[in-house]
Amino acid sequence: MFIATLLTSPTNPSLDPALVDSLRNAWGGGDATWLAPDEAAEFSLEAMPSNQWDVWADLQGMGVDLVILPAEGRRKKMLLADMDSTMIQQECIDELADEAGVGDHVKDITARAMNGELDFEGALIERVGLLKGLDEAVITQVLDTRITLMPGGKSLLATMKANGAYAALVSGGFTAFTARVAATLGFDENRANTLLVEDGKLSGDVGRPILGREAKVQALKEITARLGLTQDDVMAVGDGANDLGMLGLAGAGVALHAKPSVAAECDIRINHGDLTALLYIQGYAKTDFTA
């Protein structure tokens, strides 16, 4: 048994009941259940439709995301999340680079690294090198003035944790940022890279070993083993090429507003919804959300 979930942007909820019913009828699905009026609905399926991705592509043009998951084990016991452009709306290193006057150059490297065009570790070392001499106080300034949370994140964390899930933030970014974001959203732990500081200024280097793609996979394995969970119990979410390892290993790997080359490798792609989409695809209705 499978569950098909259709959802759209919470800021412009425009999911047409007629669309839901026509797709349900075409696929011979069960009765539709509305998880949020005009925003998210689901129905059961006996089998995975052969034309899933053709329908997905058509729905994308209507501003609708479609996710089909096995009914069994749909509600996950752990959330493993990337930070930059996933739990927050920015890339921290790009914001620091703006303050250092090398914003455009660093943004280009970041985009190429996240798209899988560059080696992650090499790209990180190169970008951090361009921050050499930046005052350490700029980190707090960037956090206070430039970093904004991704919509839906607070509801996602509060609801999953209220239902017993564990939450870990794993980032190729920096501990100075993950510590604040994790505390604000309620993550149980956070892992990231450490910006090295000398005499109150960034040294232009980062602590070793560098947390990249493999370290995120290792985090998934280590934390599930510690908690007595399986990989199937995990919902992972990210947007960059360095997230693909953990997204592929998790029971549900969600590409959120991801680079096209990243989304193409994931079966769960959220392009229109926000982070509450991760609740809807687990079967939570909006009335189940924890404030």
MARLUM-587569 format. One record per residue (C-alpha): residue number from 1; residue in three letters; x, y, z. Coordinates in nm, 4 decimals. Layout:
<atoms>
@n->NUM | res->ALA | c1->X | c2->Y | c3->Z
...
</atoms>
This chain:
<atoms>
@n->1 | res->MET | c1->0.0000 | c2->0.0000 | c3->0.0000
@n->2 | res->PHE | c1->0.1214 | c2->0.3486 | c3->-0.0878
@n->3 | res->ILE | c1->0.0098 | c2->0.7002 | c3->0.0026
@n->4 | res->ALA | c1->0.0101 | c2->0.9808 | c3->-0.2547
@n->5 | res->THR | c1->0.0366 | c2->1.3314 | c3->-0.1107
@n->6 | res->LEU | c1->-0.0290 | c2->1.6465 | c3->-0.3116
@n->7 | res->LEU | c1->0.0684 | c2->1.9807 | c3->-0.1644
@n->8 | res->THR | c1->0.1289 | c2->2.3381 | c3->-0.2632
@n->9 | res->SER | c1->0.2775 | c2->2.6585 | c3->-0.1244
@n->10 | res->PRO | c1->0.1339 | c2->2.7563 | c3->0.2173
@n->11 | res->THR | c1->0.1648 | c2->3.1248 | c3->0.1229
@n->12 | res->ASN | c1->-0.0547 | c2->3.0687 | c3->-0.1841
@n->13 | res->PRO | c1->-0.2628 | c2->2.7571 | c3->-0.1092
@n->14 | res->SER | c1->-0.4278 | c2->2.6667 | c3->-0.4384
@n->15 | res->LEU | c1->-0.4725 | c2->2.2900 | c3->-0.4426
@n->16 | res->ASP | c1->-0.7876 | c2->2.2258 | c3->-0.6467
@n->17 | res->PRO | c1->-1.0153 | c2->1.9503 | c3->-0.5079
@n->18 | res->ALA | c1->-1.1093 | c2->1.8637 | c3->-0.8669
@n->19 | res->LEU | c1->-0.7425 | c2->1.8008 | c3->-0.9462
@n->20 | res->VAL | c1->-0.7055 | c2->1.5717 | c3->-0.6455
@n->21 | res->ASP | c1->-1.0205 | c2->1.3792 | c3->-0.7368
@n->22 | res->SER | c1->-0.9273 | c2->1.3391 | c3->-1.1036
@n->23 | res->LEU | c1->-0.5830 | c2->1.2005 | c3->-1.0160
@n->24 | res->ARG | c1->-0.7298 | c2->0.9733 | c3->-0.7484
@n->25 | res->ASN | c1->-0.9837 | c2->0.8391 | c3->-1.0001
@n->26 | res->ALA | c1->-0.7214 | c2->0.7946 | c3->-1.2740
@n->27 | res->TRP | c1->-0.5032 | c2->0.5899 | c3->-1.0401
@n->28 | res->GLY | c1->-0.7875 | c2->0.4043 | c3->-0.8681
@n->29 | res->GLY | c1->-0.6972 | c2->0.5505 | c3->-0.5319
@n->30 | res->GLY | c1->-0.8904 | c2->0.5522 | c3->-0.2055
@n->31 | res->ASP | c1->-1.0895 | c2->0.8432 | c3->-0.0708
@n->32 | res->ALA | c1->-0.9007 | c2->1.1709 | c3->-0.0425
@n->33 | res->THR | c1->-0.8143 | c2->1.3045 | c3->0.3024
@n->34 | res->TRP | c1->-0.7460 | c2->1.6763 | c3->0.3300
@n->35 | res->LEU | c1->-0.4514 | c2->1.7484 | c3->0.5582
@n->36 | res->ALA | c1->-0.4934 | c2->2.1255 | c3->0.5167
@n->37 | res->PRO | c1->-0.7682 | c2->2.3076 | c3->0.3231
@n->38 | res->ASP | c1->-0.6497 | c2->2.4114 | c3->-0.0264
@n->39 | res->GLU | c1->-0.2932 | c2->2.3154 | c3->0.0697
@n->40 | res->ALA | c1->-0.2390 | c2->1.9407 | c3->0.1156
@n->41 | res->ALA | c1->-0.4344 | c2->1.6197 | c3->0.0528
@n->42 | res->GLU | c1->-0.3564 | c2->1.2485 | c3->0.0387
@n->43 | res->PHE | c1->-0.5078 | c2->0.9228 | c3->-0.0820
@n->44 | res->SER | c1->-0.4063 | c2->0.5568 | c3->-0.0734
@n->45 | res->LEU | c1->-0.2892 | c2->0.3499 | c3->-0.3702
@n->46 | res->GLU | c1->-0.2615 | c2->-0.0260 | c3->-0.4152
@n->47 | res->ALA | c1->0.0480 | c2->0.0058 | c3->-0.6362
@n->48 | res->MET | c1->0.3034 | c2->0.2627 | c3->-0.7499
@n->49 | res->PRO | c1->0.1745 | c2->0.4269 | c3->-1.0727
@n->50 | res->SER | c1->0.3926 | c2->0.3676 | c3->-1.3788
@n->51 | res->ASN | c1->0.3431 | c2->0.7271 | c3->-1.4941
@n->52 | res->GLN | c1->0.4335 | c2->0.8878 | c3->-1.1583
@n->53 | res->TRP | c1->0.7058 | c2->1.1154 | c3->-1.2950
@n->54 | res->ASP | c1->0.5093 | c2->1.2259 | c3->-1.6008
@n->55 | res->VAL | c1->0.2255 | c2->1.3311 | c3->-1.3696
@n->56 | res->TRP | c1->0.4770 | c2->1.4897 | c3->-1.1302
@n->57 | res->ALA | c1->0.6149 | c2->1.7039 | c3->-1.4131
@n->58 | res->ASP | c1->0.2656 | c2->1.8162 | c3->-1.5171
@n->59 | res->LEU | c1->0.1783 | c2->1.9060 | c3->-1.1561
@n->60 | res->GLN | c1->0.5003 | c2->2.1056 | c3->-1.1147
@n->61 | res->GLY | c1->0.3714 | c2->2.3404 | c3->-1.3825
@n->62 | res->MET | c1->0.0610 | c2->2.3956 | c3->-1.1671
@n->63 | res->GLY | c1->0.2631 | c2->2.4727 | c3->-0.8552
@n->64 | res->VAL | c1->0.1851 | c2->2.1350 | c3->-0.6968
@n->65 | res->ASP | c1->0.4280 | c2->1.8854 | c3->-0.5423
@n->66 | res->LEU | c1->0.3503 | c2->1.5115 | c3->-0.5580
@n->67 | res->VAL | c1->0.5106 | c2->1.2559 | c3->-0.3243
@n->68 | res->ILE | c1->0.4283 | c2->0.8837 | c3->-0.3147
@n->69 | res->LEU | c1->0.5578 | c2->0.6803 | c3->-0.0200
@n->70 | res->PRO | c1->0.4945 | c2->0.3328 | c3->0.1209
@n->71 | res->ALA | c1->0.2158 | c2->0.3530 | c3->0.3801
@n->72 | res->GLU | c1->0.4105 | c2->0.1412 | c3->0.6284
@n->73 | res->GLY | c1->0.6710 | c2->0.3289 | c3->0.8306
@n->74 | res->ARG | c1->0.5781 | c2->0.6642 | c3->0.6811
@n->75 | res->ARG | c1->0.6036 | c2->0.8503 | c3->1.0124
@n->76 | res->LYS | c1->0.9731 | c2->0.8813 | c3->1.0965
@n->77 | res->LYS | c1->1.1527 | c2->0.8679 | c3->1.4322
@n->78 | res->MET | c1->1.4461 | c2->1.0907 | c3->1.3408
@n->79 | res->LEU | c1->1.5072 | c2->1.4067 | c3->1.1381
@n->80 | res->LEU | c1->1.8527 | c2->1.4640 | c3->0.9907
@n->81 | res->ALA | c1->1.8739 | c2->1.8090 | c3->0.8334
@n->82 | res->ASP | c1->2.1186 | c2->2.0190 | c3->0.6373
@n->83 | res->MET | c1->2.1321 | c2->2.3852 | c3->0.7459
@n->84 | res->ASP | c1->2.2251 | c2->2.6244 | c3->0.4636
@n->85 | res->SER | c1->1.9379 | c2->2.6815 | c3->0.2178
@n->86 | res->THR | c1->1.7440 | c2->2.4113 | c3->0.4056
@n->87 | res->MET | c1->1.6751 | c2->2.5100 | c3->0.7676
@n->88 | res->ILE | c1->1.7824 | c2->2.8693 | c3->0.6927
@n->89 | res->GLN | c1->1.7267 | c2->3.0667 | c3->0.3733
@n->90 | res->GLN | c1->2.0890 | c2->3.1644 | c3->0.3200
@n->91 | res->GLU | c1->2.4361 | c2->3.0142 | c3->0.2697
@n->92 | res->CYS | c1->2.6335 | c2->3.1348 | c3->0.5728
@n->93 | res->ILE | c1->2.9663 | c2->3.1470 | c3->0.3940
@n->94 | res->ASP | c1->2.8177 | c2->3.3669 | c3->0.1212
@n->95 | res->GLU | c1->2.6905 | c2->3.6128 | c3->0.3822
@n->96 | res->LEU | c1->3.0324 | c2->3.6263 | c3->0.5522
@n->97 | res->ALA | c1->3.1951 | c2->3.6742 | c3->0.2119
@n->98 | res->ASP | c1->2.9686 | c2->3.9730 | c3->0.1442
@n->99 | res->GLU | c1->3.1023 | c2->4.1330 | c3->0.4607
@n->100 | res->ALA | c1->3.4582 | c2->4.0566 | c3->0.3458
@n->101 | res->GLY | c1->3.3954 | c2->4.2175 | c3->0.0071
@n->102 | res->VAL | c1->3.4326 | c2->3.8934 | c3->-0.1904
@n->103 | res->GLY | c1->3.0637 | c2->3.8005 | c3->-0.2047
@n->104 | res->ASP | c1->3.0143 | c2->3.7469 | c3->-0.5774
@n->105 | res->HIS | c1->3.3245 | c2->3.5316 | c3->-0.6151
@n->106 | res->VAL | c1->3.2361 | c2->3.3106 | c3->-0.3186
@n->107 | res->LYS | c1->2.8678 | c2->3.2798 | c3->-0.4221
@n->108 | res->ASP | c1->2.9800 | c2->3.1430 | c3->-0.7589
@n->109 | res->ILE | c1->3.2021 | c2->2.8809 | c3->-0.5939
@n->110 | res->THR | c1->2.9236 | c2->2.7872 | c3->-0.3494
@n->111 | res->ALA | c1->2.6687 | c2->2.7395 | c3->-0.6285
@n->112 | res->ARG | c1->2.9039 | c2->2.5184 | c3->-0.8264
@n->113 | res->ALA | c1->2.9969 | c2->2.3126 | c3->-0.5199
@n->114 | res->MET | c1->2.6318 | c2->2.2607 | c3->-0.4206
@n->115 | res->ASN | c1->2.5538 | c2->2.1568 | c3->-0.7785
@n->116 | res->GLY | c1->2.8247 | c2->1.8910 | c3->-0.7612
@n->117 | res->GLU | c1->3.0543 | c2->2.0626 | c3->-1.0124
@n->118 | res->LEU | c1->3.3382 | c2->2.1110 | c3->-0.7604
@n->119 | res->ASP | c1->3.4944 | c2->1.8986 | c3->-0.4877
@n->120 | res->PHE | c1->3.3219 | c2->2.0069 | c3->-0.1645
@n->121 | res->GLU | c1->3.6292 | c2->2.0081 | c3->0.0602
@n->122 | res->GLY | c1->3.8492 | c2->2.1917 | c3->-0.1865
@n->123 | res->ALA | c1->3.5783 | c2->2.4492 | c3->-0.2515
@n->124 | res->LEU | c1->3.5273 | c2->2.5036 | c3->0.1225
@n->125 | res->ILE | c1->3.8988 | c2->2.5544 | c3->0.1876
@n->126 | res->GLU | c1->3.9221 | c2->2.8004 | c3->-0.1027
@n->127 | res->ARG | c1->3.6230 | c2->3.0034 | c3->0.0156
@n->128 | res->VAL | c1->3.7312 | c2->3.0119 | c3->0.3820
@n->129 | res->GLY | c1->4.0730 | c2->3.1319 | c3->0.2673
@n->130 | res->LEU | c1->3.9070 | c2->3.4391 | c3->0.1174
@n->131 | res->LEU | c1->3.7663 | c2->3.5288 | c3->0.4627
@n->132 | res->LYS | c1->4.1124 | c2->3.5630 | c3->0.6194
@n->133 | res->GLY | c1->4.1408 | c2->3.8697 | c3->0.8427
@n->134 | res->LEU | c1->3.7647 | c2->3.9180 | c3->0.8860
@n->135 | res->ASP | c1->3.6805 | c2->4.0245 | c3->1.2416
@n->136 | res->GLU | c1->3.5300 | c2->3.7394 | c3->1.4452
@n->137 | res->ALA | c1->3.2517 | c2->3.9748 | c3->1.5601
@n->138 | res->VAL | c1->3.1159 | c2->3.9742 | c3->1.2036
@n->139 | res->ILE | c1->2.9803 | c2->3.6210 | c3->1.2645
@n->140 | res->THR | c1->2.7384 | c2->3.7494 | c3->1.5289
@n->141 | res->GLN | c1->2.6519 | c2->4.0479 | c3->1.3105
@n->142 | res->VAL | c1->2.5658 | c2->3.8178 | c3->1.0182
@n->143 | res->LEU | c1->2.3588 | c2->3.5932 | c3->1.2457
@n->144 | res->ASP | c1->2.1668 | c2->3.8921 | c3->1.3812
@n->145 | res->THR | c1->2.1068 | c2->4.0768 | c3->1.0542
@n->146 | res->ARG | c1->2.1332 | c2->3.8394 | c3->0.7577
@n->147 | res->ILE | c1->2.0161 | c2->3.4908 | c3->0.8606
@n->148 | res->THR | c1->1.6471 | c2->3.4004 | c3->0.8393
@n->149 | res->LEU | c1->1.4813 | c2->3.0672 | c3->0.9133
@n->150 | res->MET | c1->1.3251 | c2->2.8636 | c3->0.6341
@n->151 | res->PRO | c1->0.9431 | c2->2.8808 | c3->0.6650
@n->152 | res->GLY | c1->0.7900 | c2->2.5795 | c3->0.8354
@n->153 | res->GLY | c1->1.1020 | c2->2.4793 | c3->1.0260
@n->154 | res->LYS | c1->0.9686 | c2->2.5548 | c3->1.3728
@n->155 | res->SER | c1->0.6493 | c2->2.3552 | c3->1.3101
@n->156 | res->LEU | c1->0.8499 | c2->2.0666 | c3->1.1625
@n->157 | res->LEU | c1->1.0814 | c2->2.0386 | c3->1.4632
@n->158 | res->ALA | c1->0.8144 | c2->2.0982 | c3->1.7275
@n->159 | res->THR | c1->0.5726 | c2->1.8463 | c3->1.5763
@n->160 | res->MET | c1->0.8207 | c2->1.5668 | c3->1.5134
@n->161 | res->LYS | c1->0.9750 | c2->1.6109 | c3->1.8593
@n->162 | res->ALA | c1->0.6304 | c2->1.6180 | c3->2.0257
@n->163 | res->ASN | c1->0.5755 | c2->1.2797 | c3->1.8607
@n->164 | res->GLY | c1->0.8985 | c2->1.1362 | c3->1.9954
@n->165 | res->ALA | c1->1.1419 | c2->1.1976 | c3->1.7104
@n->166 | res->TYR | c1->1.5090 | c2->1.2911 | c3->1.7515
@n->167 | res->ALA | c1->1.6483 | c2->1.5823 | c3->1.5482
@n->168 | res->ALA | c1->2.0067 | c2->1.6378 | c3->1.4326
@n->169 | res->LEU | c1->2.1444 | c2->1.9287 | c3->1.2290
@n->170 | res->VAL | c1->2.4441 | c2->1.8335 | c3->1.0118
@n->171 | res->SER | c1->2.6068 | c2->2.1054 | c3->0.8055
@n->172 | res->GLY | c1->2.9035 | c2->2.1595 | c3->0.5805
@n->173 | res->GLY | c1->2.8864 | c2->2.5132 | c3->0.7208
@n->174 | res->PHE | c1->3.0097 | c2->2.6301 | c3->1.0566
@n->175 | res->THR | c1->2.9470 | c2->2.5540 | c3->1.4243
@n->176 | res->ALA | c1->2.9150 | c2->2.9267 | c3->1.4986
@n->177 | res->PHE | c1->2.5929 | c2->2.9185 | c3->1.2930
@n->178 | res->THR | c1->2.4611 | c2->2.5671 | c3->1.3631
@n->179 | res->ALA | c1->2.4759 | c2->2.6249 | c3->1.7399
@n->180 | res->ARG | c1->2.2387 | c2->2.9239 | c3->1.7170
@n->181 | res->VAL | c1->2.0076 | c2->2.7647 | c3->1.4572
@n->182 | res->ALA | c1->1.9913 | c2->2.4357 | c3->1.6475
@n->183 | res->ALA | c1->1.9072 | c2->2.6109 | c3->1.9736
@n->184 | res->THR | c1->1.6441 | c2->2.8322 | c3->1.8083
@n->185 | res->LEU | c1->1.4651 | c2->2.5442 | c3->1.6334
@n->186 | res->GLY | c1->1.5083 | c2->2.2760 | c3->1.9006
@n->187 | res->PHE | c1->1.7531 | c2->2.0312 | c3->1.7427
@n->188 | res->ASP | c1->1.8921 | c2->1.7738 | c3->1.9846
@n->189 | res->GLU | c1->2.2430 | c2->1.8002 | c3->1.8419
@n->190 | res->ASN | c1->2.4388 | c2->1.9751 | c3->1.5687
@n->191 | res->ARG | c1->2.7549 | c2->1.8995 | c3->1.3739
@n->192 | res->ALA | c1->2.9456 | c2->2.1327 | c3->1.1439
@n->193 | res->ASN | c1->3.2905 | c2->2.2683 | c3->1.0575
@n->194 | res->THR | c1->3.4850 | c2->2.5034 | c3->1.2843
@n->195 | res->LEU | c1->3.6112 | c2->2.8392 | c3->1.1568
@n->196 | res->LEU | c1->3.9580 | c2->2.8921 | c3->1.3037
@n->197 | res->VAL | c1->4.0233 | c2->3.2236 | c3->1.4777
@n->198 | res->GLU | c1->4.3524 | c2->3.3941 | c3->1.5693
@n->199 | res->ASP | c1->4.3660 | c2->3.7157 | c3->1.7723
@n->200 | res->GLY | c1->3.9967 | c2->3.7847 | c3->1.7188
@n->201 | res->LYS | c1->4.0127 | c2->3.7462 | c3->1.3400
@n->202 | res->LEU | c1->3.9361 | c2->3.4587 | c3->1.1030
@n->203 | res->SER | c1->4.2592 | c2->3.2789 | c3->1.0167
@n->204 | res->GLY | c1->4.1430 | c2->3.1806 | c3->0.6700
@n->205 | res->ASP | c1->4.1327 | c2->2.8117 | c3->0.7567
@n->206 | res->VAL | c1->3.8864 | c2->2.5567 | c3->0.8914
@n->207 | res->GLY | c1->3.9329 | c2->2.2781 | c3->1.1468
@n->208 | res->ARG | c1->4.0060 | c2->1.9248 | c3->1.0292
@n->209 | res->PRO | c1->3.8617 | c2->1.6791 | c3->0.9497
@n->210 | res->ILE | c1->3.6213 | c2->1.8692 | c3->0.7254
@n->211 | res->LEU | c1->3.2552 | c2->1.7729 | c3->0.7580
@n->212 | res->GLY | c1->3.1403 | c2->1.7018 | c3->0.4033
@n->213 | res->ARG | c1->2.9297 | c2->1.4444 | c3->0.2212
@n->214 | res->GLU | c1->3.0759 | c2->1.1366 | c3->0.3924
@n->215 | res->ALA | c1->3.0585 | c2->1.2939 | c3->0.7373
@n->216 | res->LYS | c1->2.6831 | c2->1.3445 | c3->0.6913
@n->217 | res->VAL | c1->2.6462 | c2->0.9761 | c3->0.6024
@n->218 | res->GLN | c1->2.8567 | c2->0.8879 | c3->0.9066
@n->219 | res->ALA | c1->2.6355 | c2->1.1071 | c3->1.1267
@n->220 | res->LEU | c1->2.3274 | c2->0.9185 | c3->1.0084
@n->221 | res->LYS | c1->2.4906 | c2->0.5827 | c3->1.0840
@n->222 | res->GLU | c1->2.6329 | c2->0.6891 | c3->1.4214
@n->223 | res->ILE | c1->2.3180 | c2->0.8547 | c3->1.5546
@n->224 | res->THR | c1->2.0807 | c2->0.5763 | c3->1.4465
@n->225 | res->ALA | c1->2.3110 | c2->0.3149 | c3->1.6029
@n->226 | res->ARG | c1->2.3267 | c2->0.5153 | c3->1.9263
@n->227 | res->LEU | c1->1.9486 | c2->0.5532 | c3->1.9423
@n->228 | res->GLY | c1->1.8722 | c2->0.1960 | c3->1.8388
@n->229 | res->LEU | c1->1.6997 | c2->0.3110 | c3->1.5186
@n->230 | res->THR | c1->1.7288 | c2->0.1863 | c3->1.1619
@n->231 | res->GLN | c1->1.8101 | c2->0.3960 | c3->0.8553
@n->232 | res->ASP | c1->1.4472 | c2->0.3465 | c3->0.7487
@n->233 | res->ASP | c1->1.3416 | c2->0.5390 | c3->1.0616
@n->234 | res->VAL | c1->1.5145 | c2->0.8552 | c3->0.9319
@n->235 | res->MET | c1->1.3837 | c2->1.1468 | c3->0.7285
@n->236 | res->ALA | c1->1.6755 | c2->1.3447 | c3->0.5852
@n->237 | res->VAL | c1->1.6436 | c2->1.6811 | c3->0.4114
@n->238 | res->GLY | c1->1.8907 | c2->1.8852 | c3->0.2100
@n->239 | res->ASP | c1->1.9462 | c2->2.0749 | c3->-0.1125
@n->240 | res->GLY | c1->2.3079 | c2->2.0268 | c3->-0.2234
@n->241 | res->ALA | c1->2.5288 | c2->1.7631 | c3->-0.3806
@n->242 | res->ASN | c1->2.7015 | c2->1.7057 | c3->-0.0453
@n->243 | res->ASP | c1->2.3628 | c2->1.5941 | c3->0.0953
@n->244 | res->LEU | c1->2.3077 | c2->1.3156 | c3->-0.1592
@n->245 | res->GLY | c1->2.4784 | c2->1.0472 | c3->0.0491
@n->246 | res->MET | c1->2.2531 | c2->1.0945 | c3->0.3517
@n->247 | res->LEU | c1->1.9443 | c2->1.1500 | c3->0.1349
@n->248 | res->GLY | c1->2.0053 | c2->0.8192 | c3->-0.0400
@n->249 | res->LEU | c1->2.0665 | c2->0.6290 | c3->0.2830
@n->250 | res->ALA | c1->1.7679 | c2->0.7617 | c3->0.4815
@n->251 | res->GLY | c1->1.4296 | c2->0.5904 | c3->0.4702
@n->252 | res->ALA | c1->1.2932 | c2->0.9171 | c3->0.3292
@n->253 | res->GLY | c1->1.5404 | c2->1.1539 | c3->0.1624
@n->254 | res->VAL | c1->1.3849 | c2->1.4904 | c3->0.0778
@n->255 | res->ALA | c1->1.5354 | c2->1.7263 | c3->-0.1801
@n->256 | res->LEU | c1->1.4010 | c2->2.0644 | c3->-0.0658
@n->257 | res->HIS | c1->1.4108 | c2->2.3431 | c3->-0.3280
@n->258 | res->ALA | c1->1.7215 | c2->2.1580 | c3->-0.4438
@n->259 | res->LYS | c1->1.9600 | c2->2.2113 | c3->-0.7311
@n->260 | res->PRO | c1->1.8169 | c2->2.0300 | c3->-1.0383
@n->261 | res->SER | c1->2.1075 | c2->1.7832 | c3->-1.0528
@n->262 | res->VAL | c1->2.0439 | c2->1.6956 | c3->-0.6861
@n->263 | res->ALA | c1->1.6646 | c2->1.6685 | c3->-0.7145
@n->264 | res->ALA | c1->1.7028 | c2->1.4357 | c3->-1.0143
@n->265 | res->GLU | c1->1.8613 | c2->1.1753 | c3->-0.7847
@n->266 | res->CYS | c1->1.5865 | c2->1.1896 | c3->-0.5202
@n->267 | res->ASP | c1->1.2396 | c2->1.0341 | c3->-0.5181
@n->268 | res->ILE | c1->1.1021 | c2->1.2991 | c3->-0.2800
@n->269 | res->ARG | c1->1.1239 | c2->1.6488 | c3->-0.4279
@n->270 | res->ILE | c1->0.9650 | c2->1.9515 | c3->-0.2631
@n->271 | res->ASN | c1->0.9798 | c2->2.2590 | c3->-0.4872
@n->272 | res->HIS | c1->0.6617 | c2->2.4481 | c3->-0.3933
@n->273 | res->GLY | c1->0.5930 | c2->2.3583 | c3->-0.0303
@n->274 | res->ASP | c1->0.7982 | c2->2.4734 | c3->0.2675
@n->275 | res->LEU | c1->0.9372 | c2->2.2587 | c3->0.5512
@n->276 | res->THR | c1->0.5846 | c2->2.1694 | c3->0.6683
@n->277 | res->ALA | c1->0.5707 | c2->1.9529 | c3->0.3543
@n->278 | res->LEU | c1->0.7857 | c2->1.7073 | c3->0.5500
@n->279 | res->LEU | c1->0.5007 | c2->1.6763 | c3->0.7990
@n->280 | res->TYR | c1->0.2291 | c2->1.6338 | c3->0.5366
@n->281 | res->ILE | c1->0.4155 | c2->1.3515 | c3->0.3614
@n->282 | res->GLN | c1->0.4351 | c2->1.1714 | c3->0.6982
@n->283 | res->GLY | c1->0.0568 | c2->1.1962 | c3->0.7314
@n->284 | res->TYR | c1->0.0349 | c2->1.4840 | c3->0.9803
@n->285 | res->ALA | c1->-0.2618 | c2->1.7155 | c3->0.9246
@n->286 | res->LYS | c1->-0.2236 | c2->2.0870 | c3->0.9902
@n->287 | res->THR | c1->-0.4394 | c2->2.0429 | c3->1.3021
@n->288 | res->ASP | c1->-0.1702 | c2->1.8005 | c3->1.4306
@n->289 | res->PHE | c1->0.1067 | c2->2.0598 | c3->1.4093
@n->290 | res->THR | c1->0.2664 | c2->2.1619 | c3->1.7377
@n->291 | res->ALA | c1->0.3106 | c2->2.5383 | c3->1.7702
</atoms>
